[in-house]
Amino acid sequence: MMRNRFLLLICLLLFSAFIDSEFIPFQSPKGWPAPLYDFSKNPLTKDKIALGRSLFYDPNLSANGTISCASCHSPYNSFAHTDHALSHGINDRIGTRNAPPLMNLAWQKTFMWDGAIHHLDFQALAPLTNENEMGSDFPLLISRMNSSNVYNKQFAAAFGDSTVTGERTLKAISQFLLTLVSCNSKYDSVQSNLAEFTAQEYSGLQLFNQHCNSCHTAPLFSSNRFANNGLKPDSILNDHGRSVISGNTSDDYQFDIPSLRNIEYTSPYMHDGRFKRLYQVVQHYTSGIESSTGLSQELKTPIHLTAEQKTDLIAFLLTLSDRRFIFNPEHSDPTIQKLSNNN
């Protein structure tokens, strides 16, 4: 009897060690603030990340099987897109905003340009069910996935049984999104004393710290805030931004302050994709600000830069490009990666 109990204890310990070994600790880059995402409620595992990756690239999650999350969030554009200003969904329906890049999401407390979503685990539900994006009936989608042998196997590996639920689906997508950490730019190498800025880049850094840092604060190069950045409202879209969600007219034309990391890859810029080139963005902040009562306090003092200074500022912004992130094969379509590995 004692021997059997001893063997049972050993088996339980081994099983516990096996389960614990599946969990992947989230590693924050050195010097970064603590993540805002609560990993205790959705701890990372290899199989859940793999499932989320499959879901992210699967067009069958859309109503007509043509649009995946990656259709508007390409890994080669820092998970944004560059082929048109406004996102395109099923049946080529055109949305009202530009698809933002997806990176460093563990440090975000709100999502979407207007902050409509307050938790990453619910974020994917919005594009999945939006009629102009993926257009899915979510309960019907979950029912279809439960009939898929492929997903039954992946959900069994990730969650211990093959049942597909809405919560599991959304949490798996979150797991993949949480792995999209960009922290290996030239800027980061300089901070680690592994590289040096050129004279032009250093001049741009000084200009950035003087004029941009209060809203685009390092190391995330965002500030988790909303602001009216002086864009002339589009008379056709008539997008009032944050006020639609908050109900406060004081939030009119306020939009999320995006990260500037990988800005080289995320054109077109602004919530409506109105600017195709980075130089146009700099021009806006130096000579295109439209004054209003709701204008961000930081922009009420005009920014004056010479042509040379504008070039220096852009040179610094390009040091935020993270090629290892952009071309990381672990972030790409898993079906394409499998084909590549077989050749």
C-alpha positions in Angstrom: 0.0 0.0 0.0 2.8 2.4 1.0 4.6 1.6 -2.3 1.5 2.3 -4.3 1.0 5.7 -2.5 4.6 6.5 -3.2 4.3 5.7 -6.9 1.1 7.8 -7.0 2.9 10.7 -5.4 5.8 10.5 -7.9 3.3 10.4 -10.8 1.5 13.5 -9.5 4.8 15.3 -9.1 5.9 14.4 -12.6 2.5 15.4 -14.0 2.7 18.7 -12.2 6.2 19.4 -13.4 5.0 18.6 -17.0 2.1 21.0 -16.7 4.3 23.7 -15.2 6.8 23.3 -18.0 4.2 24.2 -20.6 3.8 27.7 -19.2 5.9 30.4 -20.9 6.8 33.3 -18.6 6.3 36.7 -20.2 9.6 38.5 -20.4 9.4 42.3 -20.2 12.4 44.1 -21.9 14.9 45.5 -19.4 13.9 49.0 -18.2 10.3 48.8 -19.5 7.3 49.3 -17.1 5.4 46.3 -15.8 2.8 45.0 -18.3 -0.8 46.0 -17.7 -2.2 42.6 -18.9 -3.0 40.2 -16.1 -1.3 37.0 -17.2 -2.5 35.1 -14.1 -5.9 34.9 -15.8 -4.5 33.7 -19.1 -1.0 32.3 -18.6 0.9 31.8 -21.9 1.5 28.3 -23.2 3.1 27.1 -26.4 -0.1 25.3 -27.6 -2.4 28.3 -26.9 0.0 30.7 -28.7 0.1 28.3 -31.7 -3.7 28.1 -31.7 -4.1 31.9 -31.5 -1.6 32.2 -34.4 -3.7 29.8 -36.5 -6.9 31.7 -35.7 -5.2 35.1 -36.5 -4.4 33.9 -40.0 -7.6 31.9 -40.8 -9.9 33.6 -43.3 -12.6 31.1 -42.4 -13.3 33.1 -39.3 -15.0 35.7 -41.5 -18.5 35.3 -42.8 -17.5 34.5 -46.3 -14.1 32.9 -45.7 -12.1 35.7 -47.4 -10.8 37.9 -44.6 -8.5 37.0 -41.7 -7.2 39.2 -38.9 -3.9 39.3 -40.9 -5.7 40.8 -43.9 -5.6 44.2 -42.2 -2.7 43.4 -39.9 0.3 42.2 -41.9 3.4 41.1 -40.0 5.6 42.9 -42.6 3.9 46.2 -41.8 4.2 45.8 -38.0 0.8 44.2 -38.2 -0.8 47.3 -39.8 -1.5 47.5 -43.6 -0.3 49.8 -46.3 -2.4 49.2 -49.4 -5.2 51.6 -48.6 -6.0 54.4 -46.1 -9.1 52.7 -44.6 -9.5 49.0 -43.8 -11.3 46.8 -46.2 -13.5 43.9 -45.1 -15.7 41.2 -46.5 -17.2 41.9 -49.9 -14.7 44.7 -50.2 -16.7 46.8 -47.7 -14.7 49.9 -46.6 -14.4 50.8 -43.0 -14.1 54.2 -41.5 -10.6 54.0 -40.0 -7.0 52.9 -40.7 -6.0 49.5 -39.2 -3.5 50.3 -36.4 -0.3 48.3 -35.9 -0.3 45.5 -33.3 2.7 45.3 -31.0 3.5 45.7 -27.3 -0.2 45.1 -26.5 0.6 43.8 -23.0 1.2 47.5 -22.0 -2.0 48.9 -23.4 -5.1 49.5 -21.3 -7.5 50.4 -24.0 -7.8 49.3 -27.7 -9.1 50.8 -31.0 -8.6 54.4 -32.1 -11.4 55.5 -29.8 -10.7 53.2 -26.8 -13.9 51.3 -27.2 -12.4 48.1 -25.9 -11.0 47.9 -22.4 -9.4 44.4 -22.4 -7.3 42.6 -24.9 -9.3 39.4 -24.5 -12.3 41.1 -26.0 -10.6 43.1 -28.7 -10.8 40.5 -31.4 -14.6 40.2 -31.0 -15.1 43.7 -32.5 -13.5 43.0 -36.0 -14.9 39.4 -36.0 -18.5 40.6 -35.7 -18.3 44.0 -37.4 -20.4 43.9 -40.6 -17.8 46.0 -42.5 -14.8 43.9 -41.4 -15.2 40.1 -40.9 -19.0 40.1 -40.5 -19.3 36.8 -38.5 -22.1 35.6 -36.4 -20.0 34.7 -33.3 -22.2 31.9 -31.9 -22.5 30.4 -35.4 -18.7 30.7 -35.9 -18.0 28.8 -32.7 -20.5 26.1 -33.8 -18.7 25.7 -37.1 -15.3 25.5 -35.4 -16.6 22.8 -33.1 -17.3 20.8 -36.3 -13.7 21.2 -37.4 -11.3 18.2 -36.8 -8.4 20.6 -37.2 -9.6 22.9 -34.5 -10.8 20.1 -32.3 -7.2 18.8 -32.2 -5.7 22.3 -31.6 -8.2 23.2 -28.8 -7.6 19.8 -27.2 -3.8 20.4 -27.2 -4.3 23.9 -25.8 -7.1 23.4 -23.3 -7.1 19.7 -22.4 -10.3 18.9 -24.3 -11.6 19.6 -27.8 -14.5 21.9 -27.0 -14.4 25.2 -28.8 -15.9 28.1 -26.8 -16.0 31.9 -27.4 -13.9 32.5 -24.3 -11.2 30.1 -25.3 -11.1 31.4 -28.9 -10.6 35.0 -27.8 -8.0 34.1 -25.1 -6.0 32.1 -27.6 -6.0 35.1 -30.0 -4.8 37.2 -27.1 -2.0 34.8 -26.4 -0.6 35.2 -29.9 -1.0 39.0 -29.8 0.8 39.2 -26.5 3.9 37.6 -28.1 4.2 40.6 -30.6 6.8 42.4 -28.6 9.0 44.9 -30.5 12.1 45.9 -28.6 15.1 45.4 -30.9 15.4 48.6 -32.8 18.6 50.6 -33.2 17.2 52.9 -30.5 17.1 49.9 -28.1 20.7 49.0 -29.1 21.8 52.5 -28.2 20.1 52.3 -24.9 22.0 49.0 -24.2 25.3 50.6 -25.2 25.5 48.3 -28.2 25.3 51.0 -30.9 25.7 54.7 -31.3 23.5 57.3 -33.0 24.8 59.2 -35.9 25.2 63.0 -35.5 21.9 63.4 -37.4 20.0 60.8 -35.4 21.2 62.4 -32.2 20.1 65.8 -33.3 16.7 64.2 -34.1 16.6 62.7 -30.7 17.1 66.1 -29.1 14.3 67.5 -31.2 12.1 64.6 -30.4 12.6 65.0 -26.6 11.8 68.7 -27.0 8.7 68.5 -29.1 7.3 64.9 -29.1 8.3 63.0 -26.0 5.4 64.2 -23.8 2.9 62.3 -25.9 5.1 59.6 -27.4 7.0 58.6 -24.3 9.9 56.1 -24.4 10.2 53.1 -24.2 6.8 52.4 -25.6 6.7 55.7 -27.6 3.1 56.2 -26.6 1.3 57.4 -23.5 -1.9 55.4 -23.3 -3.9 58.6 -23.8 -6.2 60.2 -26.3 -5.7 63.5 -27.9 -6.9 66.0 -30.4 -3.9 66.4 -32.6 -5.2 69.2 -34.7 -6.3 67.3 -37.8 -8.9 69.0 -39.9 -12.0 66.8 -39.5 -12.9 64.7 -42.6 -16.2 66.1 -43.9 -17.2 62.7 -45.4 -16.3 60.4 -42.5 -17.2 62.9 -39.8 -15.5 60.8 -37.2 -15.8 62.3 -33.8 -13.4 59.8 -32.2 -13.4 59.3 -28.4 -16.5 61.3 -27.8 -18.6 58.7 -29.5 -17.6 56.2 -26.7 -17.4 58.6 -23.7 -20.4 60.7 -24.6 -18.5 63.8 -23.6 -18.3 66.5 -26.3 -15.0 67.6 -24.7 -13.5 64.4 -26.2 -14.5 65.4 -29.7 -11.8 64.5 -32.3 -9.6 62.8 -29.7 -8.0 59.6 -30.9 -5.5 57.1 -29.4 -1.9 58.3 -29.3 -0.2 55.5 -31.2 3.3 54.1 -30.7 5.9 55.4 -33.0 7.8 52.1 -33.0 8.2 50.7 -36.5 6.7 53.9 -37.9 8.8 53.3 -41.0 6.6 50.3 -41.8 3.1 51.5 -40.8 2.2 54.1 -43.5 -0.4 55.5 -44.1 -0.6 57.5 -40.9 -3.3 58.9 -38.7 -6.7 57.3 -37.8 -8.0 57.8 -41.3 -4.7 57.1 -43.1 -4.7 60.6 -44.7 -0.9 60.9 -44.8 1.2 58.5 -46.9 4.6 59.8 -46.0 6.3 60.4 -42.7 7.4 63.8 -44.0 3.8 64.8 -44.3 3.2 63.9 -40.7 6.0 66.2 -39.6 4.7 68.9 -41.8 1.3 68.6 -40.1 2.7 69.2 -36.7 4.8 72.1 -37.8 2.4 73.9 -40.2 -0.9 72.0 -40.4 -2.4 72.2 -36.9 -6.0 73.3 -36.9 -6.7 75.2 -33.7 -9.7 74.4 -31.6 -10.8 74.5 -28.0 -10.2 70.7 -27.7 -6.7 70.8 -29.2 -4.1 69.0 -27.1 -2.4 71.3 -24.7 1.0 70.1 -26.0 0.2 71.4 -29.5 -1.1 74.9 -28.6 2.5 76.2 -28.7 3.5 76.1 -32.4 6.5 73.9 -33.4 9.0 75.6 -35.6 11.6 73.4 -37.4 13.9 74.1 -40.3 14.0 71.7 -43.2 17.2 70.3 -41.9 15.7 69.7 -38.4 12.7 67.9 -40.0 15.1 65.6 -41.7 17.0 65.0 -38.5 13.8 64.2 -36.6 12.8 61.7 -39.3 16.3 60.1 -39.1 15.7 59.6 -35.4 12.2 58.1 -35.9 13.8 55.6 -38.3 15.9 54.3 -35.4 12.7 52.9 -34.0 12.5 50.3 -36.7 12.8 46.7 -35.5 13.6 44.5 -38.4 13.9 41.4 -36.2 10.3 42.0 -35.2 9.0 42.6 -38.7 10.7 39.5 -40.2 10.3 37.2 -37.3 9.1 33.8 -38.8 7.4 33.0 -35.5 4.9 35.8 -36.3 4.1 34.8 -39.8 1.3 32.7 -41.3 1.9 29.2 -39.9 0.7 27.5 -43.1 3.3 29.4 -45.1 6.0 28.6 -42.6 5.2 24.9 -42.8 5.5 25.0 -46.6 8.9 26.9 -46.3 10.2 24.3 -43.8 9.2 21.5 -46.1 11.2 22.9 -49.1 
